[in-house]
């Protein structure tokens, strides 16, 4: 009887090991599937963190929710290096600085939606999300004559419902894959080194217009990336709004369109 008990325990151990092995293989297969549908029902919704491209380009983005002291110098730096950027602004800030918003567009940059009141938006009811989006987009269109369909959640805070709501309203949700961490007040050298270590084709870089070292770090980063052969594009010239997939890292991949098949018989 004692032998049967030991055998049964051994059998359970073998079954448990086998089950864990199957689960591990299943998880690995799912993790390796790097092209899940972006908007498949029931799937986790992810923003765009970077874009797959064979072009050696990056998008320079700057979040703006307060302050205006650095903009004159920022505009001049971007003009000097012939770089176009994307500024994500809040409605409250834009109303108080409409002239800066218009100047950004006049100089060839673009202005994206960063919400109306800069709240944490994960878990926010749909109607409040829509109001945050539309109030800001409507004002920016009135101020600049251009309708932005780019949105960046405040604090980078999102959930699947927020992303889905934004896309249903026509907005592409844009995060970043390279954070300058300028908001932590590091040295310019640290910022440059960090960006150089993480940048890749199709990267989206995050800066803040009110960072203490922004006017020093900006030219240093631009020069360093240009030396490496990178060019700069606006976010709207990088991200896709349709015919794409997004992998588990938030990297966006274009989907090749089917050119169609001629079903007629050859002559």
N, C-alpha and C positions, 0 to 999 in steps of 0.2 A: 504493500500500500504506500509505503514511504517513497518507493521508486516512482510510482505513478504521479505523485504530487510534484516531485522534482522535475519530471518530464513535462508536466503541464506548465510549470513556471518557466521552464526553458522555452517551451513552445510560444508562450506569450511574449517572452523577450525577443524571440526571432521575428514574430509578427510585428511587434512594435518597431524594431529596427527597419524592417521592410517598408512599413507605412511611412516612417520618417524619410526614407530614401526616395519614395515616390513623391512625397510632398516637396522635397528639395529639388528634384528634377522638374516638377511642375512649375515651381516658383522661378527656377532658372530660365525655363523656356519663356515664361511670361515676361521676365525682366529683359530678355534678349530681343523681344519684339518691340523694336524702336520706331514703329510707324503705325501706332494705333490711330483710329479715326478721331479727328479733332472734336467732332460734335455728335458722336454716336450716342444714342439714348442710353442712360444708365452709366455711362463711362464717367470717370473723373475728368472734369474740365480744367485744362491748364492754359494759362496765358502764354504769350510768345516771349521766350527769354533770349533766343538767338535764332538765326535763320541759316539754313544750309545753302551755300552758294559757292561756286568755283571762283568767284571774283574776290579779290583781296580788299574787301571794304568792311567798314564798321560804321555804326551809327552813334553819334555823340548826343547824349540826352542830358538835360539839366532840369531838375525839379525846382519849382518856384512856388513858395507859399508865403514868404515874407521877405521884406527888405527890397531895396532898389539901388543901393549904393554902387554895386559892382557892374551894372549893366553897360554903362558907357564903355568901360574898359573891355568887358567881355565882347561886345560888338566889334570893337576895334581889333581885338586879337583875332577873332574869327575872320574879319575882313582881310587882315594882314596875311593870314595863312590860306585864304580862299577856302574856308571850311564852312559848310552849312550845318546847322544844329537843329535839334528839336527841343523846344521848351515846354514842359508840362506845367500848366499854371492852374491855380484854383480860381473860382469865380470871385471870391472876396478880394483876392489880390488883383485880379484883372480889372475889376471895377475901379479900384483905387489907382491903377497904373495903366489905363487904357492907351496912353501915348506910347508906353514902352512896348505893349503888345503890338500896336500898329507898326512901330519902328522895326520890331523883329521881323515881321512879315515883309516889310518894305525892303529889308536887307537880304531877303531871300531865304530866311529861316522859316520854320513852321512852329505853330503853337498847338500843343495837344491839351486834352482835357485831363485835369487832375482832381476833379470833383468840385462841388460848390463850397462845401464847408470843411473839407479835409478830415472826415471822420474815419473810424475803423468801419469797414463796410462788409466784412464777412458776417453772415447771419442777419444782415439788414433786410427788411421786407422789400419785396419787389418794387412796390410803388415809391418807396423812398430812394431806392437805387435809381430808378428811372428819373426821378426829379433831380437828383444830384447830377446825373448825366446831361439831361436836356437843358436845365437852367444854364449850365456852364457852356454847353455847345451853342445854344441860342445866342448868348451874349457874345461869345467869341466870333460867331459868324457876323453878327451886327457890327462888331468893332472892326473886323478885318476884311469882311466880304468873302471869307473862306470858311467852309464848313469842315471842321475837323472830325474825323471818325476814329481817332486814336484816343485811348483812355489808359491812364496809369492809376491804379488804386493807391490811395494814401497809405504810407507805411509799408507798401508792398503787401497789404493785407487783403486776402481774397478767399473765397471758397467756390465750389463748382457752381452754385446757384448764381453768384455774382457774375462769374465769367459767362455763364449761359445767358443771363439777362442782358448783359452788355452786347453780346453777339446777336441776340434776337433784335436788339435796337440798332444794329448795324455797326457797332463799335468793335474794333480789334483791341484786345487787352494786351498791353505791352509792359513787360517787366525788364529785366537786364540779366546778363550773365557775367558781367564784369563790374563790380562795385568798387569805385575809387576809394571808398571809406573816408572821403573828405569830411564827412560829418563827424568823424572821430578825431578830427584835428591832427592828423599825422603830418610828417614833413613831406615836402614835394618829392624828395628822393624815394620815400616809402610808396607814395602814390604811383610814381612812374614804374618802379620795380614791380609793384603788384599788378598793374595793368599789363605790362610786358609779359608777365608770367602766366596770365590767364587769357589773353586775347587770341582770337581765332577768326577766320573768315566768317562774316555775318554776325559778329559780336555786337551787343548793345551795351554801351558804356553809361554808367550812372555817375552824374555829378550833381552838385547843388549850387545854385547861384549865390547863396549866402554863406558858403563855406569860407573860412578865414583865409585860406591860401588859394582860392579859386583863380585869381588873376596871375598867380605864379605857376600853379600846377598846369593850367590849361595849355600855355605855349610849350611847356616842357613835355607834356604828354603828346601833343600834336607833332612836335618835332621828332620825338622818339619813334612814334608809329609810322610817320612818313619815311623815316630812315629805313624802316623794316619793309617798306613798300606798300603800306596800307593807304587806301583812300577813304574819304569820308562821305557818307550819304545821309539824307534825312530818313527818319524812320518810315515814312510813307513810301519811300522809294526802295525799302528793304523788305518789309513784312508783306505777307499775302493775306487777302481777305476771302479768297475762295480757292478751291482745288489744292488743298494742302493736308498734310497730316502733322501731328505733333508727337514727339516721343516723350519718354518719362522724364527727361531733363528740361522739357519745354522748348526743345529745338524744333523749329518749323521746317518741314520738307515739302517742296512743290510736288504735286502729283502730275505726271505726264498725261495730257489729254489724249483720249482715243481718237485717232484721226478718222475712224470709221472704216468699215469693210464693205467693199463692193461685192454684193451678193450675186451679181449676175454671172452667168457662165462665160468663160473666155471664148472668144470667137475662134 
